Structure formats: structure tokens, C-alpha cells
Amino acid sequence: MPRKSAAALRLDAICRSHLREYRRRPSELSPHTRRKVARFEAERGLPARRIADAIVRWRLFLRHPGRLLYLPKPHLPGYDLWDDRLLIDCAIAALDRRAAREIASIVKDLDCDFLARTLPNPHAPKTWPWWHRRCGDLGDILLVPSQEHDRPDMA
């Protein structure tokens, strides 16, 4: 029977430490999904509970009162709400079907609320993820003539 490599043993140890973090604080994820998420985080060098914390931050952002949301500008340093949403999507794409379905069902209602409280931005580049192509109100659409910072240089 082949033995595990040293790298595989280190990864297993990291996964176990990540799972201990999930056990210390309550999580809405099932044990199966926690194991898969801990493995995902360990393989990518992410801190423990990064996916669970990203889901919590996405939920907290959508709890802001009012009909419309104040959306942070994409690509601003120091603000990682958009990074959190991107990480959630990456996890859904990388995890097995059962774990991905569980995370997607948690995020689905939040995404519906986000879509209901924002408007499509016709000025946003098509290469951006769907949550970047939304804006808070009509003023954002009418006042933004173009996305200068995302245009390729013609010179």
C-alpha cells in the first residue's frame, strides 16, 4: 500500500486544524460541507473559516436598511466584500456537488435580495462578475459616462 507524501500529510494536518476552528464556533454548514470547505481552504492557503466568514459578511452587507443598497466601488483596496462574493463563487465551483449545493442554497436568498435592491449597470464591462454589474440607484447609471479605468489604452 503506497504511503502518503510529506506534502499530503501536511495538508491533512492543516485540514484538521481548520476543522477544529469550525467546531469552536457555530456554523450553519453541515459536517460534510465543513470538511470539504476546510480542505478547500487548506489547499488554497486560506485562513480557517474564510468561506463561512465570507458568507456572514455577505449576509451582513445585505442587512443594511432601506430599499436600495450603497454599493462599494469595485477594485478599491481594503474592501473585500467583492472578494468575499468571488470566493463564495469559487468555492461553489470547486466543491463536490453536495457541498456546493448547500452553500448555493444559503447564498441564493441573499443573491435574490441583492438583485431586488440593485439595478443593472449598462456601463459595467461584461467581463465583470454579475454582482459587479449592478448599481445602487439611477444616479449611478446616469452620472457614469464610461468606465475609463477599465478601457484598454488605444495608444
N, C-alpha and C positions, 0 to 999 in steps of 0.2 A: 504494500500500500504506500503510495507516494506521500511524502511529508510536505507540510506547508512551508512555503518560503518565509524568510525573516520578514519580508515586507507584508505578507499576508497575516502573519502573527501580530505585527504592529497594528495593522488595520483593524484586526479583531479586537485588540486591546482598546483602541480608540473608540470603536463602536460600543464596547461595553461601558466606557466612561460616559459616552453620550447618552446611553440608555439610563444610566444612573441619574443623570440630570433630568430626564423626562419623568423618572419615578419620584424625584424630590418635589417637583411642583406639579399640580394637577394639569392634565391636558385633555382636550376634547377628542384626541386621536385614540383609536383602538390600539391594543398591544401590537397587532400585526403591522399596522401603519407606523407606529413608533419605531419598531425595529427597522423597517425599510427606510424611514426618514433618517434615523441615526446612521445607517450605512451610507445613505446619500450624502449626508453632511460630512461624515468621516472621509469618504472618498474624495471629496472636493476641498477638504481642508477648512470647512466652515466651522464656526463655533457651535457648541451644543445648543440645541433648541432654536436654531436660527430660523427654521421653517415655521415652527409654532409661533415664534415671536413675530415673524412677518405677517402671519395670518391675524394675530392680535392687533398689530399696528394698522393693517388694512381695515379691520373692523372699527377700531377707534377713530380712524380718519372719517369713516362714513357716519359716525355718530354725531358729527357736528350738526347743530341745529340749523333750520332753515331749509327752504326748498332747493336752493342752488348751493353748490359747493365752491369754496375758494380753492382752486387748483394750484398747486405749486408749479412753477415753471420747470419743464424738463431740463435735464443736463446741468442743474445748479449744484455745485459741490456742497457737501454737507447735509443734503437732504436725501434720504434714501427711501422714501415712500415708493417711488417708481422702481427702485432697485428691489424692494420687497415684493412688489407685484410681479416683476420679472422673475425673481427667484421662485415664487409660487408656481408660475407657469413652467419654469424649467423642471421643478420637482414633479409636477403632474406629467410632463412628457417623459421623464426618466424612470419613474417608479413603475412597479408592476401594476397590472390592471386594477386589482382590488384596492391597493393603497391610493392610486391616482383617482379612482372613482370616489373614495371617501373624502379626499382633500378637495376635489372638484365640487362635491355636493356641499361642503362647508362654504366654499367661496362663491358658489353660484348665486345665492340670495344677495350676497354683498355686491357682486357684479351687477345684478339686476337693479339694485338700489343706486349704484353708481351711474348706470346708464339712464335711469329715470331722472336723476338730478343734474345731468350734464347735457350738453348739446354737441353735435358733431362739428368739428372744426374743419372747414373746407381748405384752410391754408396749411394744414399739417401735412408733412410729407407722408406718402403711402408706406414708406419703409418703417415708420414708427409703429410700435405695438398699438393695438386698438385703444388702450386706456390713455395713451399719449395723444391720440387724435380726437380728444374730447376737450371741451372748454366750459367754463363756468356760466357765462351768460352771453347775450347777443353783443354786448360791448366788446368782448374779446374777439368776436368774429369781425365786427365792423371796423375796429381800430387797428387790426393787424393786417397791413397791406401785403406783407410777404414774410417768409422766414429767411431773412438774409443770412443768418449764421449757418443754415443748412444747405445753402446753394453751393454747388461746386464753382471754383474760380474759372472764369472764362478766359483769363489772360494767358 
